[in-house]
Amino acid sequence: MAAEPKRRSFGQITKMRSGRYQARYTGPDGRLHAALSTFEDRETAALWLRNERTMTESPETWEPPKVRAAKATNRLTFGEYAHAWLAGRKVKGRMLADRTRDHYQSLLDDHILPTFEAVPLSAITPEMVDHWYELCAVGRPTTQAHAYSLLRTILGTAVDRRLIVTSNPAKVRGGGSTARVKKVKPATLSELETIAAAMPDRHRLMVLLAAWCALRFGELAELRRGDVDAKKGVLRIRRGVVRSRSAGVVTKTPKSDAGVRDVAIPPHIIPLVRQHLLEHTAPGRDGLLFATSTGEHLAPSTFYGKAAVLANDGTVRRSGWGWYEARRAAGRDDLRFHDLRHTGAVLAAQTGATLAELMGRLGHATPAAALNYQHVAAERDHEIARRLSEMADQ
């Protein structure tokens, strides 16, 4: 039951048991009219009443809030609403990360708005969404799933705000999910050795830490001299760097508390860490471990480089450099840099690391992702069984 309303010269504001505020007033028609939604604070509710009072001063043109909202809904297009939705979107009270916002904007621009931008929200039907889905990002199931999920979420918010009076028209069963297209094949130790040897000296350690410590590119690119304890053999992961179209280079904390962690460096890597600190790390405690020649964050394009161009007989027509050339030298053109993190996770799982230990090392907040690596490592059990049989046959 709501608390007693506080009377005002025009209208009244009631504090609800939820802590929110309801505003209502008696209109020129003699009936009581309430705001279509409650307000977070009394000041916002009072502002709504002031605006309504201004409208009632012209009784001949005044319309009840519900009537005005219905007319506005019929005129509001998906494009108008989507832009407003993206600008104000929050998750758990926090604005979207820059990279996430860029991703959503790209999905809207490339796949959703070309079909729905000028369509009124109230006119979108399940049949329209079904037809759009069939033609969206053909041959790219992951992009199709992401675009559909975004469309469904935007339309779902419109339903919650009563801008769409029917149920959510996005009803494609399984439209937001897709099977993994690419099965990651971890790098072998010999492949990893070849790749590291083919990298430029100042970037070689980055490859080794990505694999043996299972770190992300953004975590590596933001590592600073003060984050490295070569004596104890520990990397302190406290930040990461991302790049977005809207904000450029952004240094930020991990998504979850689990991402803030200390990662032990395998002892065989520590001499290389010390050498890198002496020869390639920018000066000062805040000097970047992997910096450009001017001391700035390493750009992905600088690290990735280009693969060599080969002639039909296999000879090199144009030399390559960086990650793309190093993986080509190892015969692993399919290997993404992020796959080195997968490699490190599998290696850790093969040592017998528990699920909790894997989660701590990888910075996972939930067990689901870490379980993937344990499943891969479990395949080694067959190899163990085979070798046991070989021992029995001797």
URSUL-V830520 format. One record per helix or strand of 2 or more residues. SS is the DSSP state (hx for helix, st for strand). FROM is the first residue (numbers start at 1). LEN is the number of residues. If there is no record, write none. Layout:
ss->[SS,SS]
from->[FROM,FROM]
len->[LEN,LEN]
This chain:
ss->[st,st,st,st,hx,hx,hx,st,st,hx,hx,hx,hx,hx,hx,hx,hx,st,st,st,st,hx,st,hx,hx,st,st,hx,hx,hx,hx,hx]
from->[6,12,21,32,42,65,78,90,94,98,121,126,141,189,201,217,225,228,234,240,248,257,261,267,300,309,316,322,339,355,367,380]
len->[2,4,6,3,15,11,11,2,2,19,3,10,20,10,12,6,3,2,4,5,5,3,4,13,5,2,3,8,12,8,12,14]
